[in-house]
Amino acid sequence: MPLAPIHDILLIEDVSAQAELICEQLETGEAGPFRVTLVGTLSAGVEELERHEFDAILLDLNLPDSVGLETLDTLKRRYPRIPIVILTNLDDKTTAIQGLRQGAQDYLVKNALEMDPAEVLSRAIHYAIERNRLQLQLEASQVSFRNLVEKNVDGILVVDQLGSVQFANPAVKTIFGRHSLDVGDEFGFPVAHGETTELDIVASEQEERRIVEMRVSDTLWNGKKAYLAALRDITERKREEEELHRAKIAAENANFAKSQFLAMMSHEIRTPMNAIIGMADLIDHKTPPEEHEQALTIIKESGQALLTLINDILDLAKIEAGEVNLQKDAFLLGDLMESVYSIMKTPAERQKGLKLHVAISENVPKIVTSDFRRIRQILINLVGNAVKFTDRGEIRMRVDVDASRGGDYLLFSVIDTGVGIPPDKLDTIFGNFVQADSTIYNKYGGTGLGLSISKRLVEALNGWIWVESVPGEGSSFYFSIPAPATSFAKSVVLGGDAACEPIRNVGSIADISVSDALLSSFMSNVHVLVAEDDPINQLVILKMFKQLGVQPDLAQNGLEALQMSGEKMYDLILMDVQMPKMDGFSAVQALREREKALGHEHHATVIAMTAFAMEEDKGRCFASGMDDYLCKPMRGRDLRNMLFRWVGEGLRNVSEVETGASASTFSDRVDMTSLWDLREDIEEKDEFEMVVDVCLLAISEGVANIKTAVRLGDSKELGRHAHKLRTSSRQLGALAVGKLSDSLEIMCRRGEIAPARDLVATLEQEALLAMDIIRKAVATIFG
């Protein structure tokens, strides 16, 4: 058996006879294995306690240097963890009992030691040591429990069967905030064993709502049955669950909307495709020649509808990818509104019989800085939307200063008398692939992309867009964007020849279109290579070139194009991007490496041809060594402009011979693109020539009226006629006349009549030159 441990005992007793008796009993082994240290005063006992560790103290309360319970208090304060057994006389038993209340583990009556001292001492000391050990363990457990409970992030609450709080840890106060619970307070929530419930709690002065999960179990508290409630704050979890639920609903709605969109897209694509295929099939058979023109018109219109649809989708994709490129320049606000009006007049007035009104508030600056192209796109979308959903009445397009946001903001509005929008749909119509009602698509068609694109563009311009509508009465769309006014001095600069710098670039040599006749006379000496693997695309491109008088060589893939370009020097190479054996990117890279290795001064001009139309696709084409970019499907005008851009030097010489005009005439005086656009809009030759004659007459009369106003010093009439001349001259692309008209109008607003007189002679000369160029161009090019 293992030996029992020897306990070190400190005996503090000043009566020698009793001290000797106790020492003898403890040290002889009859009472147990004890080692005793004897002292006769409290101070001597303290010194021993400082030098040694003892398992227990036998203490006489009445000592020479300390009497009564003070002796016990002194030792308990200094050595609270050592058990003390009081030695007392029979007549001092009351004091001994009080000593137990103050921390002693036991007491011994000295007279009882004479009867059986070994048994009494052994039992008392072992009891004191064990009781002290258990007490220390209990205290340690209580400290651990207290730390666990008080530091727990969950609330721990004890409630009696009447609902009164018996205990609450600090986390409860955090959960309940200003409604903190204290012992004795009513809990206020029903509790039942085994239940898990959620509590709604207003936790703070700001009335923040908190959700708490409560789990209840039975417990005993002070010997009575009670409930232990564990409280966990699940506010964040519930918020995340709600957000996940909302996200799930949004995703389901988005999937549903996209499904609807795909169904609409299928219809939108199939409708023009059916027309194209059907009309092409009719032409293939024994269709009377007089019906061919109608079939071709339908094919052309259907193809344009498909291209518009594809452009809308690409626009949305670019916006969502954050690839909206803004170009903020100064421009005349009147030009913007006139441009939108001229584009939307035909669908509004001619096709649906609606009146289209345009108004600019008097306090709106004439010249502002923003993105002309993007604002026009937004307005065209909004007016087009209004035209679609308006069967009778009118559409009003207006621009005002947005007084609510400051003078630098313009407020655009498009107001119609159409079907209107239900109130519950107003918040959704700007979403992707969304129309206010699925039945609308069945009646009016469309993809629901226009308003979404408009909203994204307005936001890209740091603006806001919103709608007001009454079902059956019409809708009003508004958008406000920053467009600060620009001073005239910064916008228009007069040169020595009285010519004006353009407020926005309305034309350049690279953008000028010329006639098939002029191209044919020059292109016979231009060598072109087309690299295209698709048979249908080959046929279309070769037909386009044939109309321009060009017979290009054809390569079936990139590898063949690379070989042919090494055997013959080409002025222009049109390179498809995706081809078998070698794609366009690899072919051009190999071509550039070969040119570099051979040291040829000739740099073959390579134009990418691809259906990829994103900005990164263009960037990849240029990075591979290509010089320019054509997006499929191509139009004849696109090909003409591209040819003129890259082989235009010689072509301008031909233009000079044919029309009697210098190369600078086309770039500085007349924008041939305007004439081509007008010719394509007016198919009848006689009607086209009549419109040109009317515009030329308006230019001639405008110059005459301006001369009269200057002579009379009438600035108001001068400004009015200058404005009219600007409109009629730009209709035919008379750039110089239009710019001089701008300058005159601006001078009139500033009250500068004297400089205006100096411009009149230049204006008259430019007008005569422009009219002569236009007449010759119409006779030669369009004859």
Disulfide bonds with the S-S distance in Angstrom:
none
